Amino acid sequence: MKLKIYLFAFALILGACTSTPPDSENIVSDIEAEQYITILGTAQDAGYPQAGCKKVCCNLFWQEKTDREYPVALGLTDVKAGRKYLFEATPDIKFQLEELSEKKNTQTFVPDGIFLTHAHIGHYTGLMDLGHEVMGAKDVPVYAMPRMKSFLETNGPWSQLVKLGNIELRQLTNNELVDLDNGIKVTPFRVPHRDEFSETVGYQIEGEKRKILFIPDIDKWSKWERDIIKEIGKVDMALLDGTFLKNGELPNRDMSEIPHPFVEESMALFKDLPESERRKVMFIHFNHTNPLIWDKSEIERVEKAGFQVAKRGIRIEI
């Protein structure tokens, strides 16, 4: 099944991030989709550039040679139902809600629900903007696993959001789907990660036409009880952890202490898949040091191998 990928009419990514997905013949007008996912950010928790970074990667931004990148978030829009949902609540949620609301032609910025993956800073701290100091939102459904839910209920300032009714926590269950409107189904599933404050999940997002796999954070594919290759085979697109391009990317850090599947590892694991299966894989959640944010030649290398590199503004019909 061919994927239809929708690009915004205006360029959100500049410089090194302007390469076109290899299946560009499938780019169509965004008005045709009734249900779609929008990529609202592609960076690791701290975004790009990162505070305190004086390396070449971030200096490219300060020299105005690359564009800013927000932490990973997806928007889910259901035009028919007139609803929109967020996956992740990042520190840049204000920009991402603006983008999500503007493209849906709505006057409200408050999402109809937020699905969280885990309690690392780039994935939930944007909830603070729903509080009385900012939006003063009312009963926004926030879907979270049991430990994540307990963390928000018992730690400030998040507990104040619950107390004042800014958010309404809805507990998720591993492998149990949440049935939204018009055939949209969201299923959380546990993945191995550094679970200091909460468990970590990925999501399968199913619309009327397609299924999407979303795993922004995982330690290593070999640590997961499931076979990632089989999971790719079950869906139409897989947005997968691409935090680091390769080992040694952080020369002064022991990278075994922050395990992620290196993009080069994943490419090697998937290299014997048919081209149609490799095309499903889109890497996302890039650390600021990862050249897939700012190096056009590295982006092209990954794309020539048959994979895709996430870019802010891409739309995927579901």
FENQUI-V752840 format. One record per residue. N is the residue number from 1. D_LAST is the distance of its C-alpha to the last C-alpha in Angstrom with 1 decimal. Layout:
<<N:D_LAST> <N:D_LAST>>
//
This chain:
<<1:11.9> <2:11.7> <3:9.0> <4:8.9> <5:10.0> <6:11.2> <7:14.6> <8:16.6> <9:19.7> <10:22.0> <11:22.7> <12:22.0> <13:23.2> <14:26.8> <15:29.2> <16:28.2> <17:24.5> <18:24.1> <19:23.2> <20:20.5> <21:17.9> <22:19.5> <23:16.9> <24:17.7> <25:18.0> <26:14.3> <27:14.5> <28:14.2> <29:14.8> <30:12.5> <31:13.7> <32:11.8> <33:8.4> <34:8.5> <35:5.7> <36:5.2> <37:7.0> <38:10.5> <39:13.0> <40:16.1> <41:18.5> <42:19.3> <43:22.8> <44:24.5> <45:25.8> <46:28.6> <47:26.6> <48:28.3> <49:31.2> <50:32.5> <51:35.6> <52:38.8> <53:37.5> <54:40.0> <55:38.6> <56:37.7> <57:34.0> <58:34.4> <59:37.4> <60:35.2> <61:33.5> <62:36.9> <63:38.1> <64:35.3> <65:34.0> <66:30.5> <67:28.2> <68:27.5> <69:24.4> <70:23.0> <71:22.3> <72:18.9> <73:16.5> <74:12.8> <75:12.0> <76:9.3> <77:9.7> <78:9.7> <79:11.9> <80:13.0> <81:14.3> <82:15.5> <83:14.5> <84:13.5> <85:13.7> <86:15.0> <87:14.9> <88:18.5> <89:21.4> <90:23.1> <91:26.5> <92:24.9> <93:22.9> <94:24.7> <95:23.4> <96:19.8> <97:20.0> <98:21.6> <99:18.9> <100:16.2> <101:18.5> <102:19.7> <103:16.5> <104:15.7> <105:19.3> <106:20.5> <107:23.9> <108:23.1> <109:22.2> <110:22.0> <111:18.6> <112:17.9> <113:17.7> <114:18.0> <115:17.1> <116:19.8> <117:20.2> <118:24.0> <119:27.1> <120:27.5> <121:28.3> <122:25.2> <123:22.9> <124:24.5> <125:27.5> <126:25.6> <127:26.0> <128:29.6> <129:28.5> <130:27.7> <131:31.4> <132:34.3> <133:35.4> <134:32.3> <135:29.8> <136:31.4> <137:28.2> <138:28.5> <139:27.0> <140:23.6> <141:21.9> <142:21.8> <143:20.4> <144:22.6> <145:24.2> <146:27.8> <147:29.6> <148:27.3> <149:27.9> <150:31.7> <151:31.8> <152:30.5> <153:32.9> <154:36.0> <155:35.8> <156:36.4> <157:35.2> <158:32.0> <159:34.2> <160:35.2> <161:31.7> <162:31.8> <163:35.4> <164:34.9> <165:31.8> <166:29.6> <167:27.0> <168:26.5> <169:25.9> <170:23.8> <171:24.4> <172:21.9> <173:23.0> <174:22.3> <175:19.9> <176:19.6> <177:16.3> <178:15.9> <179:14.7> <180:13.4> <181:13.2> <182:11.5> <183:10.3> <184:8.7> <185:10.6> <186:11.9> <187:14.5> <188:17.1> <189:19.3> <190:22.5> <191:23.2> <192:26.7> <193:27.4> <194:30.3> <195:30.2> <196:33.1> <197:32.0> <198:28.9> <199:26.9> <200:23.8> <201:20.4> <202:17.1> <203:13.9> <204:11.3> <205:8.2> <206:6.6> <207:4.6> <208:6.3> <209:5.2> <210:4.4> <211:6.4> <212:7.5> <213:11.2> <214:13.0> <215:16.8> <216:18.6> <217:22.0> <218:23.7> <219:27.3> <220:27.3> <221:25.3> <222:28.6> <223:29.0> <224:25.9> <225:26.5> <226:23.5> <227:23.3> <228:20.6> <229:20.7> <230:20.0> <231:17.1> <232:15.5> <233:16.1> <234:14.1> <235:10.7> <236:8.9> <237:9.7> <238:12.3> <239:13.4> <240:17.0> <241:20.3> <242:22.2> <243:24.8> <244:27.7> <245:28.1> <246:31.2> <247:34.0> <248:36.7> <249:34.5> <250:36.3> <251:39.9> <252:41.5> <253:39.3> <254:39.1> <255:35.5> <256:35.8> <257:36.0> <258:32.5> <259:30.7> <260:27.3> <261:26.2> <262:27.5> <263:25.1> <264:28.0> <265:28.1> <266:24.5> <267:24.9> <268:28.0> <269:26.4> <270:23.6> <271:25.8> <272:26.6> <273:23.0> <274:22.2> <275:20.9> <276:17.5> <277:17.2> <278:18.6> <279:16.2> <280:13.4> <281:15.5> <282:15.3> <283:18.2> <284:18.2> <285:20.8> <286:23.8> <287:27.3> <288:29.3> <289:31.4> <290:28.6> <291:29.0> <292:25.3> <293:25.5> <294:28.5> <295:29.7> <296:28.4> <297:30.2> <298:28.6> <299:25.1> <300:26.1> <301:27.6> <302:24.4> <303:22.4> <304:25.2> <305:25.0> <306:21.5> <307:19.4> <308:17.5> <309:18.7> <310:16.5> <311:17.6> <312:17.4> <313:15.6> <314:12.9> <315:9.5> <316:6.3> <317:3.8> <318:0.0>>
//
